[in-house]
């Protein structure tokens, strides 16, 4: 009878760190992000339709003007909650790297553009474009983490 | 930090995905640790050591 090869010892799983919990944070983030984006599209459509045709005033106008921005803020909040809830430390680190790259890019562009605008060299842009720039920076950050750490981090 | 995770994993005939599943992390995490692109935290290093039933210093060594 041939000798049975000894399998190196292996202790069981780590149930307190079940992969399902890791994936749950990601699923919650995707759901919240999708809900925020849907709310943004609906409220933006309502604001563009009603405000620009002059059909609103007073508190209703305030509400319509606030909602698209709050929907974008909710998307930023969803990312923040995701970072706090993500139990995979490597993915969490990459996502924070991405956020730092995005923040650096946004603050840098805001500072330079602000002075150029003050001295009349460039046109005025609405502040909400900075948020879109931040998400562009977040995507650039994913490319950077792919190069530096071999993983895309959080793409969306 | 150097580590022997790739060898230990191969000895136990475990894929990166299977090890990641047991540790409760992503496959990318296991790959990044194996290739030296990421040094795990102390709690994760202890979980890896516990999983392989080895002292931590037999898995991780300083460069």
Backbone of each chain as ProteinMPNN parsed JSONL, in Angstrom:
{"seq_chain_A": "XXXXXXXXXXXXXXXXXXXXXXXXXXXXXXXXXXXXXXXXXXXXXXXXXXXXXXXXXXXXXXXXXXXXXXXXXXXXXXXXXXXXXXXXXXXXXXXXXXXXXXXXXXXXXXXXXXXXXXXXXXXXXXXXXXXXXXXXXXXXXXXXXXXXXXXXXXXX", "coords_chain_A": {"N_chain_A": [[0.85, -1.19, 0.0], [0.726, 2.169, -0.959], [2.409, 4.924, 0.631], [0.44, 7.408, 2.262], [0.302, 10.709, 1.255], [1.155, 13.369, 3.364], [-1.026, 15.905, 4.064], [-0.416, 19.326, 4.471], [-1.046, 20.979, 7.578], [-4.16, 22.574, 8.177], [-6.095, 24.955, 9.515], [-9.548, 25.692, 10.223], [-12.043, 27.828, 8.594], [-12.411, 31.446, 8.823], [-14.922, 32.42, 10.323], [-15.904, 34.787, 11.377], [-15.1, 36.69, 9.656], [-16.522, 36.401, 7.296], [-16.798, 36.031, 3.786], [-19.152, 36.783, 2.654], [-20.06, 38.92, 4.177], [-18.206, 40.806, 3.429], [-18.866, 41.174, 0.755], [-21.421, 42.182, 1.08], [-21.229, 44.855, 1.92], [-20.328, 46.036, -0.37], [-22.488, 45.555, -2.092], [-24.492, 47.046, -0.839], [-23.445, 49.599, -1.214], [-23.501, 49.862, -4.021], [-26.266, 49.723, -4.449], [-27.124, 52.018, -3.026], [-25.768, 54.007, -4.429], [-26.888, 53.757, -6.979], [-29.538, 54.438, -6.376], [-29.183, 57.095, -5.574], [-28.275, 58.248, -7.951], [-30.465, 57.821, -9.593], [-32.368, 59.383, -8.268], [-31.14, 61.83, -8.647], [-31.302, 62.172, -11.457], [-34.088, 62.276, -11.826], [-34.846, 64.493, -10.221], [-33.313, 66.477, -11.371], [-34.401, 66.59, -13.922], [-36.976, 67.434, -13.259], [-36.409, 69.946, -12.105], [-35.167, 71.293, -14.244], [-37.256, 71.337, -16.048], [-39.423, 72.622, -14.71], [-38.41, 74.896, -13.306], [-37.017, 76.414, -15.218], [-39.028, 77.086, -16.938], [-40.345, 78.891, -15.525], [-42.363, 78.21, -13.739], [-42.362, 78.023, -11.041], [-41.945, 79.146, -7.625], [-40.864, 80.692, -4.552], [-40.901, 78.523, -1.683], [-41.197, 76.092, -3.037], [-39.618, 76.421, -5.27], [-37.139, 76.632, -3.997], [-36.954, 74.031, -2.96], [-36.908, 72.488, -5.311], [-34.539, 73.403, -6.439], [-32.722, 72.591, -4.562], [-32.817, 69.78, -4.483], [-31.459, 68.243, -6.681], [-28.744, 68.707, -6.096], [-28.596, 67.702, -3.49], [-29.046, 65.057, -4.06], [-26.692, 64.363, -5.401], [-24.92, 64.811, -3.309], [-25.759, 62.738, -1.703], [-24.783, 60.563, -3.133], [-22.055, 60.911, -2.76], [-22.031, 60.575, -0.026], [-22.812, 57.885, 0.068], [-20.533, 56.648, -0.877], [-18.773, 57.298, 1.174], [-19.952, 55.918, 3.377], [-19.604, 53.373, 2.377], [-16.805, 53.093, 2.368], [-16.363, 53.148, 5.11], [-17.691, 50.826, 5.824], [-16.542, 48.743, 4.428], [-14.971, 45.674, 4.681], [-12.793, 44.457, 3.655], [-9.571, 45.04, 3.921], [-7.582, 45.735, 2.07], [-8.93, 46.525, -0.294], [-10.317, 48.632, 0.839], [-8.181, 50.347, 1.474], [-7.218, 50.924, -1.117], [-9.445, 52.265, -2.148], [-9.517, 54.504, -0.524], [-7.082, 55.648, -1.285], [-7.79, 56.304, -3.926], [-9.776, 58.218, -3.37], [-8.243, 60.191, -2.156], [-6.58, 60.981, -4.268], [-8.528, 61.992, -5.989], [-9.514, 64.092, -4.416], [-7.253, 65.719, -4.153], [-6.823, 66.446, -6.837], [-9.237, 67.828, -7.369], [-9.226, 69.947, -5.456], [-6.903, 71.23, -6.246], [-7.483, 72.042, -8.918], [-9.693, 73.663, -8.342], [-8.504, 75.716, -6.827], [-6.654, 76.868, -8.67], [-8.34, 77.506, -10.838], [-10.098, 79.243, -9.559], [-8.538, 81.556, -8.986], [-7.82, 82.289, -11.595], [-10.317, 82.854, -12.587], [-11.089, 84.952, -10.908], [-9.393, 86.981, -11.8], [-10.369, 87.415, -14.28], [-9.674, 85.766, -16.429], [-10.682, 83.33, -17.156], [-13.925, 81.844, -17.803], [-16.813, 81.955, -15.558], [-17.67, 79.06, -13.685], [-20.231, 76.766, -12.63], [-20.393, 75.66, -9.243], [-21.06, 72.991, -8.817], [-19.801, 71.491, -10.741], [-17.384, 70.802, -9.739], [-17.826, 68.57, -8.194], [-18.318, 66.632, -10.116], [-15.829, 66.677, -11.291], [-14.409, 65.641, -9.146], [-15.338, 62.983, -9.084], [-14.345, 62.193, -11.549], [-11.642, 62.338, -10.944], [-11.602, 60.292, -9.083], [-11.966, 58.087, -10.718], [-9.599, 58.29, -12.202], [-7.901, 57.78, -10.123], [-8.419, 55.065, -9.766], [-7.123, 53.991, -11.962], [-4.52, 54.644, -11.288], [-4.158, 53.1, -8.933], [-4.351, 50.614, -10.056], [-1.99, 50.497, -11.494], [-0.077, 50.855, -9.456], [-0.724, 48.993, -7.421], [-1.776, 46.794, -8.662], [-4.512, 46.421, -8.794], [-7.854, 47.531, -9.475], [-9.246, 48.799, -7.489], [-12.042, 50.623, -6.344], [-14.278, 50.918, -8.842], [-16.787, 51.918, -9.546]], "CA_chain_A": [[0.0, 0.0, 0.0], [1.601, 3.357, -1.004], [2.189, 5.85, 1.758], [-0.468, 8.537, 2.001], [0.994, 11.989, 1.41], [0.618, 14.202, 4.443], [-1.48, 17.247, 3.682], [-0.06, 20.271, 5.535], [-2.177, 21.283, 8.456], [-4.961, 23.74, 7.797], [-7.183, 25.198, 10.454], [-10.77, 26.042, 9.482], [-12.285, 29.175, 8.069], [-12.533, 32.528, 9.801], [-16.316, 32.783, 10.067], [-16.212, 36.179, 11.736], [-14.748, 37.531, 8.518], [-17.103, 35.71, 6.149], [-16.735, 36.808, 2.554], [-20.494, 37.319, 2.385], [-20.132, 40.239, 4.807], [-17.386, 41.696, 2.607], [-19.633, 41.501, -0.45], [-22.634, 42.909, 1.44], [-20.909, 46.285, 1.941], [-20.245, 46.453, -1.773], [-23.844, 45.559, -2.655], [-25.198, 48.209, -0.276], [-22.907, 50.792, -1.867], [-24.015, 49.925, -5.396], [-27.694, 50.054, -4.354], [-27.268, 53.424, -2.618], [-25.279, 54.846, -5.526], [-27.899, 53.711, -8.043], [-30.692, 55.208, -5.909], [-28.8, 58.51, -5.608], [-28.204, 58.686, -9.345], [-31.846, 57.857, -10.095], [-32.974, 60.579, -7.666], [-30.523, 62.984, -9.313], [-31.865, 62.332, -12.799], [-35.504, 62.672, -11.715], [-34.952, 65.857, -9.69], [-32.738, 67.391, -12.363], [-35.406, 66.742, -14.978], [-38.066, 68.264, -12.71], [-35.93, 71.32, -11.937], [-34.955, 71.887, -15.577], [-38.549, 71.53, -16.698], [-40.317, 73.549, -14.01], [-37.773, 76.171, -12.941], [-36.659, 77.202, -16.403], [-40.242, 77.6, -17.585], [-40.895, 79.917, -14.63], [-43.606, 77.747, -13.117], [-42.179, 77.814, -9.6], [-41.455, 80.279, -6.828], [-40.897, 80.483, -3.104], [-40.351, 77.303, -1.093], [-41.159, 75.021, -4.04], [-38.41, 76.692, -6.061], [-36.005, 76.238, -3.16], [-36.908, 72.564, -2.897], [-36.484, 71.967, -6.617], [-33.138, 73.764, -6.651], [-31.885, 71.85, -3.604], [-32.853, 68.32, -4.6], [-30.402, 67.597, -7.481], [-27.477, 68.789, -5.357], [-28.655, 66.763, -2.369], [-28.908, 63.697, -4.616], [-25.249, 64.145, -5.629], [-24.32, 64.688, -1.98], [-26.083, 61.384, -1.222], [-23.85, 59.638, -3.791], [-20.778, 61.062, -2.039], [-22.254, 59.935, 1.273], [-22.828, 56.429, -0.132], [-19.131, 56.218, -0.97], [-18.211, 57.398, 2.519], [-20.454, 54.788, 4.177], [-18.983, 52.151, 1.849], [-15.423, 53.021, 2.87], [-16.431, 52.799, 6.534], [-18.252, 49.475, 6.02], [-15.775, 47.74, 3.685], [-14.173, 44.879, 5.622], [-11.563, 44.036, 2.988], [-8.677, 46.177, 4.204], [-6.831, 46.112, 0.863], [-9.842, 47.29, -1.143], [-10.584, 49.889, 1.545], [-7.006, 51.208, 1.304], [-7.201, 51.403, -2.498], [-10.538, 53.226, -2.321], [-9.083, 55.745, 0.135], [-6.082, 56.222, -2.211], [-8.54, 56.929, -5.028], [-10.448, 59.419, -2.865], [-7.219, 61.215, -1.928], [-6.189, 61.486, -5.592], [-9.658, 62.797, -6.466], [-9.579, 65.314, -3.61], [-6.109, 66.556, -4.535], [-7.094, 66.997, -8.172], [-10.342, 68.785, -7.29], [-8.795, 71.15, -4.738], [-5.905, 71.903, -7.084], [-8.183, 72.707, -10.022], [-10.524, 74.725, -7.767], [-7.639, 76.835, -6.443], [-6.108, 77.519, -9.869], [-9.451, 78.087, -11.6], [-10.647, 80.352, -8.777], [-7.744, 82.769, -9.207], [-7.944, 82.671, -13.005], [-11.645, 83.45, -12.738], [-11.065, 86.247, -10.203], [-8.696, 87.988, -12.622], [-11.064, 87.55, -15.556], [-9.002, 85.042, -17.516], [-11.515, 82.183, -17.545], [-15.317, 82.115, -17.443], [-17.335, 81.375, -14.309], [-18.336, 77.753, -13.801], [-21.028, 76.425, -11.448], [-19.598, 74.889, -8.28], [-21.333, 71.545, -8.841], [-18.88, 70.787, -11.644], [-16.266, 70.281, -8.931], [-18.168, 67.207, -7.758], [-18.079, 65.751, -11.275], [-14.37, 66.581, -11.407], [-13.957, 64.736, -8.086], [-15.598, 61.598, -9.51], [-13.364, 61.912, -12.602], [-10.402, 62.061, -10.212], [-11.762, 58.973, -8.453], [-11.711, 57.118, -11.79], [-8.152, 58.35, -12.459], [-7.296, 57.083, -8.976], [-8.52, 53.614, -10.002], [-6.047, 53.649, -12.9], [-3.267, 54.737, -10.529], [-4.023, 51.93, -8.041], [-4.105, 49.448, -10.923], [-0.558, 50.509, -11.83], [0.777, 50.744, -8.268], [-1.051, 47.841, -6.563], [-2.284, 45.672, -9.449], [-5.961, 46.251, -8.655], [-8.57, 48.751, -9.82], [-9.937, 49.412, -6.344], [-13.487, 50.774, -6.552], [-14.443, 51.588, -10.136], [-18.029, 52.672, -9.483]], "C_chain_A": [[0.891, 1.248, 0.0], [1.334, 4.275, 0.172], [1.287, 7.016, 1.345], [0.293, 9.836, 2.251], [0.33, 12.82, 2.496], [0.216, 15.571, 3.895], [-1.07, 18.21, 4.799], [-1.295, 20.689, 6.312], [-2.868, 22.586, 8.035], [-6.09, 23.882, 8.803], [-8.371, 25.718, 9.652], [-10.853, 27.478, 9.022], [-12.264, 30.205, 9.202], [-13.947, 33.071, 9.677], [-16.641, 34.232, 10.406], [-15.858, 37.158, 10.633], [-15.295, 36.91, 7.237], [-17.126, 36.629, 4.928], [-18.079, 37.439, 2.227], [-20.643, 38.717, 2.977], [-19.329, 41.258, 4.007], [-18.183, 42.137, 1.39], [-20.857, 42.347, -0.128], [-22.393, 44.414, 1.431], [-20.889, 46.83, 0.52], [-21.641, 46.551, -2.404], [-24.645, 46.761, -2.147], [-24.753, 49.492, -0.965], [-23.48, 50.944, -3.27], [-25.491, 50.309, -5.392], [-27.889, 51.533, -4.021], [-26.834, 54.366, -3.732], [-26.317, 54.906, -6.647], [-29.124, 54.538, -7.649], [-30.402, 56.707, -5.97], [-28.812, 59.036, -7.034], [-29.605, 58.77, -9.969], [-32.558, 59.101, -9.571], [-32.437, 61.834, -8.342], [-31.167, 63.231, -10.675], [-33.311, 62.84, -12.754], [-35.616, 64.131, -11.267], [-34.355, 66.873, -10.662], [-33.741, 67.647, -13.487], [-36.537, 67.657, -14.5], [-37.632, 69.722, -12.612], [-35.774, 72.006, -13.296], [-36.296, 72.222, -16.235], [-39.349, 72.658, -16.046], [-39.676, 74.91, -13.731], [-37.533, 77.03, -14.179], [-37.881, 77.705, -17.168], [-40.969, 78.592, -16.671], [-42.167, 79.51, -13.925], [-43.494, 77.603, -11.606], [-41.734, 79.11, -8.936], [-41.458, 79.863, -5.363], [-40.251, 79.184, -2.664], [-40.238, 76.169, -2.113], [-39.928, 75.179, -4.936], [-37.161, 76.277, -5.289], [-35.84, 74.71, -3.132], [-36.396, 71.98, -4.209], [-35.004, 72.233, -6.868], [-32.211, 72.966, -5.741], [-31.749, 70.369, -3.959], [-31.764, 67.705, -5.481], [-29.054, 67.597, -6.759], [-27.453, 67.816, -4.191], [-28.515, 65.313, -2.854], [-27.435, 63.384, -4.891], [-24.524, 63.99, -4.294], [-24.584, 63.294, -1.409], [-25.154, 60.347, -1.859], [-22.487, 59.7, -3.112], [-20.885, 60.385, -0.675], [-22.229, 58.415, 1.16], [-21.407, 55.888, -0.208], [-18.465, 56.248, 0.404], [-18.647, 56.245, 3.409], [-19.818, 53.48, 3.71], [-17.563, 51.992, 2.395], [-15.428, 52.586, 4.34], [-16.85, 51.342, 6.736], [-17.41, 48.386, 5.361], [-14.837, 46.984, 4.63], [-12.911, 44.321, 4.983], [-10.576, 45.194, 3.063], [-7.907, 46.651, 2.981], [-7.702, 46.971, -0.053], [-10.161, 48.641, -0.499], [-9.415, 50.867, 1.375], [-6.955, 51.775, -0.115], [-8.261, 52.48, -2.718], [-10.17, 54.562, -1.676], [-7.996, 56.429, -0.703], [-6.788, 56.97, -3.338], [-9.173, 58.244, -4.57], [-9.441, 60.548, -2.629], [-6.752, 61.824, -3.248], [-7.279, 62.41, -6.128], [-9.723, 64.13, -5.728], [-8.436, 66.265, -3.977], [-6.335, 67.221, -5.877], [-8.149, 68.098, -8.092], [-9.915, 70.077, -6.593], [-7.789, 71.937, -5.564], [-6.562, 72.683, -8.207], [-9.019, 73.87, -9.489], [-9.683, 75.951, -7.419], [-7.151, 77.601, -7.674], [-7.223, 78.228, -10.639], [-10.018, 79.315, -10.874], [-9.877, 81.652, -9.005], [-7.829, 83.236, -10.654], [-9.281, 83.372, -13.24], [-11.698, 84.84, -12.088], [-10.436, 87.348, -11.064], [-9.204, 88.01, -14.064], [-10.456, 86.794, -16.721], [-9.801, 83.833, -18.009], [-12.954, 82.478, -17.146], [-15.7, 81.495, -16.101], [-17.915, 79.993, -14.588], [-19.094, 77.483, -12.505], [-20.243, 75.471, -10.553], [-19.864, 73.388, -8.364], [-20.422, 70.781, -9.806], [-17.682, 70.216, -10.887], [-16.544, 68.85, -8.471], [-17.934, 66.216, -8.91], [-16.577, 65.584, -11.509], [-13.823, 65.601, -10.367], [-14.18, 63.278, -8.515], [-14.692, 61.214, -10.682], [-12.012, 61.566, -11.963], [-10.429, 60.694, -9.551], [-11.491, 57.87, -9.481], [-10.222, 57.105, -12.157], [-7.406, 57.613, -11.341], [-7.339, 55.573, -9.146], [-7.422, 53.156, -10.957], [-4.702, 53.646, -12.159], [-3.093, 53.506, -9.636], [-3.805, 50.65, -8.843], [-2.615, 49.334, -11.241], [0.282, 50.218, -10.582], [0.532, 49.469, -7.467], [-1.653, 46.66, -7.316], [-3.771, 45.445, -9.346], [-6.649, 47.59, -8.895], [-9.189, 49.438, -8.616], [-11.43, 49.454, -6.584], [-13.701, 51.568, -7.834], [-15.718, 52.399, -10.151], [-18.717, 52.367, -8.17]], "O_chain_A": [[1.74, 1.378, 0.881], [0.206, 4.396, 0.65], [1.372, 7.529, 0.229], [0.858, 10.038, 3.326], [-0.893, 12.954, 2.54], [1.038, 16.293, 3.331], [-1.35, 17.937, 5.966], [-2.409, 20.746, 5.792], [-2.232, 23.547, 7.603], [-6.945, 23.002, 8.914], [-8.203, 26.144, 8.509], [-9.88, 28.232, 9.055], [-12.117, 29.863, 10.376], [-14.162, 34.077, 9.001], [-17.531, 34.835, 9.807], [-16.266, 38.319, 10.669], [-14.615, 36.893, 6.212], [-17.427, 37.82, 5.019], [-18.142, 38.498, 1.603], [-21.264, 39.592, 2.375], [-19.711, 42.424, 3.911], [-18.184, 43.314, 1.029], [-21.294, 43.144, -0.959], [-23.252, 45.175, 0.986], [-21.367, 47.931, 0.249], [-21.941, 47.49, -3.142], [-25.371, 47.408, -2.901], [-25.569, 50.363, -1.265], [-23.896, 52.035, -3.66], [-25.931, 51.112, -6.215], [-28.703, 52.218, -4.641], [-27.459, 55.402, -3.954], [-26.59, 55.974, -7.195], [-29.686, 55.254, -8.477], [-31.26, 57.495, -6.366], [-29.3, 60.136, -7.295], [-29.892, 59.667, -10.762], [-33.257, 59.79, -10.314], [-33.18, 62.785, -8.583], [-31.532, 64.36, -11.003], [-33.705, 63.71, -13.531], [-36.374, 64.911, -11.845], [-34.84, 68.0, -10.763], [-33.905, 68.778, -13.943], [-36.996, 68.534, -15.232], [-38.38, 70.626, -12.985], [-36.192, 73.149, -13.477], [-36.444, 73.255, -16.89], [-39.881, 73.532, -16.729], [-40.315, 75.949, -13.898], [-37.817, 78.228, -14.18], [-37.779, 78.645, -17.956], [-42.057, 79.069, -16.993], [-42.971, 80.364, -13.55], [-44.421, 77.118, -10.957], [-41.227, 80.029, -9.579], [-41.991, 78.816, -4.997], [-39.209, 78.782, -3.18], [-39.297, 75.377, -2.063], [-39.284, 74.198, -5.307], [-36.249, 75.659, -5.838], [-34.735, 74.183, -3.263], [-35.551, 71.084, -4.212], [-34.301, 71.398, -7.437], [-31.063, 72.694, -6.093], [-30.69, 69.774, -3.76], [-31.174, 66.708, -5.067], [-28.315, 66.613, -6.805], [-26.434, 67.181, -3.922], [-27.952, 64.462, -2.166], [-26.981, 62.267, -4.642], [-23.632, 63.154, -4.154], [-23.737, 62.734, -0.713], [-24.776, 59.37, -1.213], [-21.839, 58.673, -2.911], [-19.957, 59.711, -0.226], [-21.697, 57.731, 2.034], [-21.106, 54.818, 0.321], [-17.699, 55.352, 0.757], [-17.828, 55.656, 4.114], [-19.528, 52.595, 4.515], [-17.166, 50.909, 2.825], [-14.61, 51.768, 4.76], [-16.425, 50.696, 7.694], [-17.553, 47.213, 5.707], [-14.004, 47.594, 5.301], [-12.053, 43.774, 5.676], [-10.722, 46.197, 2.364], [-7.609, 47.839, 2.861], [-7.265, 48.019, -0.53], [-10.263, 49.66, -1.182], [-9.623, 52.061, 1.159], [-6.683, 52.961, -0.302], [-8.011, 53.482, -3.388], [-10.477, 55.624, -2.219], [-7.989, 57.654, -0.82], [-6.442, 58.106, -3.666], [-9.119, 59.251, -5.276], [-9.744, 61.717, -2.869], [-6.55, 63.035, -3.34], [-6.988, 63.483, -6.656], [-9.959, 65.173, -6.337], [-8.64, 67.473, -4.096], [-6.073, 68.412, -6.042], [-7.981, 69.17, -8.673], [-10.204, 71.172, -7.077], [-7.818, 73.168, -5.581], [-6.24, 73.851, -8.428], [-9.058, 74.938, -10.1], [-10.088, 77.084, -7.679], [-7.225, 78.829, -7.717], [-7.083, 79.384, -11.04], [-10.374, 80.307, -11.51], [-10.472, 82.713, -9.192], [-7.902, 84.436, -10.918], [-9.367, 84.347, -13.986], [-12.274, 85.777, -12.641], [-10.887, 88.493, -11.057], [-8.552, 88.556, -14.954], [-10.694, 87.141, -17.878], [-9.617, 83.372, -19.136], [-13.187, 83.281, -16.242], [-15.001, 80.625, -15.581], [-18.573, 79.783, -15.606], [-18.676, 77.903, -11.426], [-19.526, 74.593, -11.034], [-18.993, 72.589, -8.02], [-20.289, 69.562, -9.699], [-17.047, 69.263, -11.34], [-15.634, 68.028, -8.369], [-17.422, 65.116, -8.705], [-16.109, 64.506, -11.874], [-12.904, 64.831, -10.647], [-13.301, 62.437, -8.326], [-14.307, 60.052, -10.808], [-11.332, 60.63, -12.384], [-9.406, 60.016, -9.468], [-10.872, 56.854, -9.166], [-9.648, 56.042, -12.393], [-6.418, 56.919, -11.583], [-6.418, 54.872, -8.727], [-6.857, 52.075, -10.792], [-3.862, 52.771, -12.371], [-2.007, 52.93, -9.583], [-3.157, 49.716, -8.371], [-2.049, 48.241, -11.256], [1.232, 49.437, -10.635], [1.468, 48.914, -6.893], [-2.003, 45.647, -6.711], [-4.263, 44.396, -9.761], [-6.109, 48.646, -8.567], [-9.623, 50.584, -8.734], [-12.029, 48.454, -6.979], [-13.351, 52.745, -7.909], [-15.733, 53.488, -10.725], [-19.794, 52.898, -7.899]]}, "seq_chain_B": "XXXXXXXXXXXXXXXXXXXXXXXXXXXXXXXXXXXXXXXXXXXXXXXXXXXXXXXXXXXXXXX", "coords_chain_B": {"N_chain_B": [[8.206, 43.59, 3.12], [8.631, 40.107, 3.095], [6.897, 37.102, 2.104], [5.578, 33.727, 2.522], [3.264, 32.863, 1.417], [2.33, 32.059, -1.129], [3.701, 29.656, -1.595], [2.859, 28.131, 0.617], [0.162, 28.033, 0.106], [0.138, 26.62, -2.314], [1.122, 24.177, -1.436], [-1.041, 23.257, -0.078], [-2.831, 22.988, -2.008], [-4.551, 25.078, -2.741], [-6.476, 27.54, -4.35], [-6.036, 31.058, -5.173], [-8.483, 32.301, -4.937], [-9.886, 30.503, -3.314], [-8.433, 30.632, -0.942], [-8.825, 33.314, -0.358], [-11.568, 33.287, 0.089], [-11.691, 31.758, 2.422], [-10.364, 33.441, 4.17], [-11.988, 35.59, 4.163], [-11.619, 37.79, 2.532], [-10.979, 39.725, -0.504], [-10.065, 38.201, -3.697], [-8.21, 39.772, -4.978], [-6.892, 40.923, -2.841], [-5.444, 38.776, -1.717], [-3.784, 38.204, -3.874], [-2.346, 40.628, -4.062], [-0.987, 40.608, -1.626], [0.555, 38.277, -1.849], [2.224, 38.955, -4.006], [3.703, 40.931, -2.93], [2.831, 43.52, -3.087], [1.256, 44.588, -1.218], [1.292, 44.909, 2.241], [-0.162, 43.041, 4.742], [-2.428, 44.015, 7.422], [-1.759, 43.707, 10.98], [-3.852, 42.208, 12.314], [-4.94, 40.781, 10.066], [-2.702, 39.404, 9.198], [-2.317, 37.7, 11.38], [-4.633, 36.194, 11.13], [-4.11, 34.872, 8.761], [-1.906, 33.385, 9.557], [-3.124, 31.786, 11.499], [-4.854, 30.321, 9.93], [-3.14, 28.792, 8.354], [-2.023, 27.4, 10.361], [0.462, 28.046, 11.507], [3.298, 29.653, 13.076], [3.421, 33.212, 13.015], [5.846, 34.312, 12.199], [6.902, 32.397, 10.594], [5.699, 32.687, 8.238], [5.743, 35.374, 7.434], [8.465, 37.458, 6.744], [10.905, 40.018, 7.418], [12.189, 42.205, 4.813]], "CA_chain_B": [[7.965, 42.331, 3.847], [8.497, 38.912, 2.248], [6.012, 36.103, 2.713], [5.591, 32.396, 1.885], [1.861, 32.468, 1.233], [2.143, 31.359, -2.396], [4.19, 28.284, -1.399], [1.973, 27.461, 1.578], [-1.111, 27.817, -0.593], [0.341, 25.551, -3.293], [1.254, 22.914, -0.688], [-2.382, 22.835, 0.359], [-3.644, 22.906, -3.227], [-5.603, 26.09, -2.621], [-6.385, 28.663, -5.292], [-6.109, 32.368, -4.506], [-9.896, 32.562, -4.625], [-10.288, 29.668, -2.172], [-7.814, 31.202, 0.262], [-9.52, 34.573, -0.087], [-12.877, 32.928, 0.653], [-11.496, 31.326, 3.811], [-9.934, 34.58, 4.985], [-13.013, 36.629, 4.136], [-11.128, 38.973, 1.802], [-11.093, 39.557, -1.949], [-8.939, 37.53, -4.348], [-7.203, 40.805, -5.25], [-6.097, 41.113, -1.615], [-4.497, 37.665, -1.617], [-2.8, 38.394, -4.936], [-1.482, 41.768, -3.719], [-0.113, 40.195, -0.521], [1.518, 37.297, -2.391], [3.19, 39.602, -4.905], [4.45, 41.942, -2.183], [2.343, 44.882, -3.353], [0.521, 45.049, -0.041], [1.575, 44.227, 3.504], [-1.436, 42.997, 5.482], [-2.439, 44.514, 8.8], [-1.43, 42.665, 11.962], [-4.967, 41.249, 12.482], [-5.062, 39.881, 8.906], [-1.524, 38.519, 9.224], [-2.588, 36.664, 12.383], [-5.658, 35.298, 10.588], [-3.425, 34.018, 7.783], [-1.094, 32.44, 10.33], [-4.037, 30.827, 12.137], [-5.412, 29.461, 8.887], [-2.101, 27.831, 7.971], [-1.573, 26.747, 11.597], [1.903, 28.282, 11.619], [3.625, 30.935, 13.723], [3.393, 34.309, 12.041], [7.197, 34.573, 11.66], [7.222, 31.385, 9.575], [5.022, 33.105, 7.007], [6.207, 36.718, 7.073], [9.817, 37.846, 7.166], [11.285, 41.339, 6.911], [13.048, 42.19, 3.611]], "C_chain_B": [[7.842, 41.177, 2.851], [7.497, 37.96, 2.91], [6.017, 34.819, 1.885], [4.173, 31.924, 1.544], [1.667, 31.662, -0.047], [2.557, 29.883, -2.26], [3.242, 27.503, -0.485], [0.628, 27.121, 0.929], [-0.997, 26.646, -1.573], [0.451, 24.195, -2.6], [-0.105, 22.359, -0.281], [-3.373, 22.788, -0.797], [-4.838, 23.857, -3.173], [-5.408, 27.141, -3.711], [-6.395, 29.966, -4.499], [-7.542, 32.653, -4.069], [-10.341, 31.768, -3.399], [-9.689, 30.203, -0.877], [-8.523, 32.499, 0.654], [-10.862, 34.306, 0.579], [-12.734, 32.555, 2.128], [-11.099, 32.48, 4.729], [-10.998, 35.661, 5.064], [-12.508, 37.917, 3.52], [-11.295, 38.712, 0.306], [-9.881, 38.797, -2.508], [-7.825, 38.524, -4.657], [-6.3, 41.026, -4.033], [-5.035, 40.03, -1.498], [-3.395, 37.839, -2.663], [-1.823, 39.515, -4.581], [-0.515, 41.404, -2.592], [0.967, 39.248, -1.043], [2.611, 37.963, -3.215], [3.942, 40.746, -4.234], [3.995, 43.363, -2.45], [1.585, 45.447, -2.165], [0.928, 44.218, 1.166], [0.302, 44.217, 4.336], [-1.296, 43.623, 6.864], [-2.086, 43.361, 9.738], [-2.6, 41.697, 12.172], [-5.099, 40.291, 11.3], [-3.882, 38.914, 8.855], [-1.732, 37.386, 10.235], [-3.653, 35.683, 11.881], [-5.037, 34.343, 9.573], [-2.614, 32.953, 8.513], [-1.982, 31.373, 10.971], [-4.576, 29.841, 11.115], [-4.399, 28.391, 8.464], [-1.531, 27.069, 9.177], [-0.063, 26.846, 11.753], [2.137, 29.562, 12.43], [3.779, 32.026, 12.657], [4.765, 34.527, 11.398], [7.642, 33.501, 10.669], [6.548, 31.703, 8.248], [5.556, 34.443, 6.516], [7.614, 36.952, 7.615], [10.125, 39.246, 6.64], [12.215, 41.208, 5.705], [14.524, 42.146, 3.998]], "O_chain_B": [[7.067, 41.242, 1.896], [7.284, 38.009, 4.121], [6.403, 34.815, 0.715], [3.926, 30.727, 1.403], [0.919, 30.684, -0.052], [1.865, 28.984, -2.739], [2.873, 26.366, -0.778], [0.046, 26.064, 1.176], [-1.888, 25.801, -1.664], [-0.055, 23.19, -3.099], [-0.288, 21.148, -0.158], [-4.572, 22.582, -0.609], [-5.966, 23.496, -3.509], [-4.284, 27.578, -3.958], [-6.719, 29.982, -3.311], [-7.785, 33.175, -2.98], [-11.073, 32.278, -2.551], [-10.353, 30.227, 0.16], [-8.786, 32.75, 1.83], [-11.25, 35.004, 1.515], [-13.532, 32.967, 2.97], [-11.449, 32.499, 5.909], [-10.932, 36.544, 5.919], [-12.91, 39.008, 3.925], [-11.698, 37.624, -0.103], [-8.819, 38.752, -1.886], [-6.645, 38.179, -4.607], [-5.104, 41.283, -4.172], [-3.872, 40.317, -1.217], [-2.215, 37.643, -2.37], [-0.615, 39.374, -4.773], [0.637, 41.837, -2.596], [2.146, 39.397, -0.719], [3.779, 37.584, -3.135], [4.721, 41.449, -4.879], [4.687, 44.314, -2.087], [1.303, 46.644, -2.111], [0.913, 42.988, 1.125], [-0.26, 45.277, 4.611], [-0.195, 43.744, 7.402], [-2.11, 42.194, 9.346], [-2.384, 40.486, 12.208], [-5.346, 39.102, 11.504], [-4.046, 37.743, 8.51], [-1.362, 36.242, 9.97], [-3.588, 34.488, 12.169], [-5.383, 33.163, 9.522], [-2.629, 31.779, 8.144], [-1.63, 30.193, 10.983], [-4.733, 28.657, 11.41], [-4.759, 27.235, 8.244], [-0.667, 26.205, 9.025], [0.607, 25.869, 12.086], [1.28, 30.445, 12.467], [4.22, 31.762, 11.539], [4.859, 34.876, 10.221], [8.648, 33.673, 9.98], [6.811, 31.044, 7.242], [5.793, 34.624, 5.321], [7.907, 36.681, 8.779], [9.672, 39.624, 5.56], [12.943, 40.223, 5.583], [15.391, 42.128, 3.125]]}, "name": "protein", "num_of_chains": 2, "seq": "XXXXXXXXXXXXXXXXXXXXXXXXXXXXXXXXXXXXXXXXXXXXXXXXXXXXXXXXXXXXXXXXXXXXXXXXXXXXXXXXXXXXXXXXXXXXXXXXXXXXXXXXXXXXXXXXXXXXXXXXXXXXXXXXXXXXXXXXXXXXXXXXXXXXXXXXXXXXXXXXXXXXXXXXXXXXXXXXXXXXXXXXXXXXXXXXXXXXXXXXXXXXXXXXXXXXXXXXXXX"}
